[in-house]
Amino acid sequence: MSILWTIIIGFIAGVIAKLIMPGDNEPSGFILTTILGIVGAFVATWLGQALGWYRPGEGAGLIGAVVGAIIVLFVYGMVAGRRRRTI
């Protein structure tokens, strides 16, 4: 149930992160926003467990998942921006 909960929270976090950080280099569309949020939720869960904020088996909450999704969105924008400039 923990992974399913992370996916559900990640979806919501992806939508919120997209509203917080709109831009040209960010992915658009329902599927990419969902993937962004899910990856952000897993990043937040991993970082939180590595830093001791969450116990093993405990996932990130909505705020942590949104922060993780914003981090993933920022990194994606940096990579996509570099790729676009070099061509």
N, C-alpha and C positions, 0 to 999 in steps of 0.2 A: 504494500500500500504506500510505502514511502516514495517510491519512484513515481507512481501514479500521481501522488499529491504534488511532487516537484514539477511534473509536467503541467498539471492544471494551474498551479501558481505561476509557472514560467510563461504560460500563454497570457495570463492576465498581466504579468510584469512586462512582457514584450509590447503589448498594446500601450501600457502606461509609459514605457521608455520611449516609444516612438512618438507619443504626444509631447513628451518633455524635450526630446532632441530631434526635431524634424530637420531635414536637410537634403541636399542633392545627392551626396555620396552614400547615403544610407540605403539599405535595401527597402524595397516597397512591396506591397502585396501581403495578402493574408498568410500565405505559407511561410515566407521569409520572416515576417514579423513573429509568427509563432515559433519558428526555429530559433530566432534571436532570443526570445524570452526564455525558452527552455534551456538553451546553452547558458544564458545569464543566470538562471536559477541553479544550474549545476555548478557553475563557476562560484557563485555565492556560497553554495553548500560546501564545496571543496575548500574554499578559502576560510570559511567560518570554522570548519572542523580542523583545518591546519593551524589556525590561530587560537583554537580552544574555545571559541564562542559557542559552538554546537557540539553535542556529544555524537559519537559514532551512531549512525542510523537516524539522526535527527536532521531534517532538512531546513533550509533557509526559509524564513517567513517572506511575506509579500514585500516588505521594504528592502530586505537583503536581496531578494530576487530582482527587484527593480534596479537597485544599485549595480548588481552583476550584469543585468541587461544593458545598462547605460555604459558600463565598461566595455562590454563586447561591441556595442554599437560604435563607441569611440574608436576602438582598435580597427574595426571594419572600415570606418571612414578614413582612418589614416592609411590603411593598406590600399583601399580603392582610390584614394586621392593620389597616392604615389604612382599607382599603375596608370591612372588617367593622364598624369603629367608627363610621364616618360614616353608615351606613344606619340 
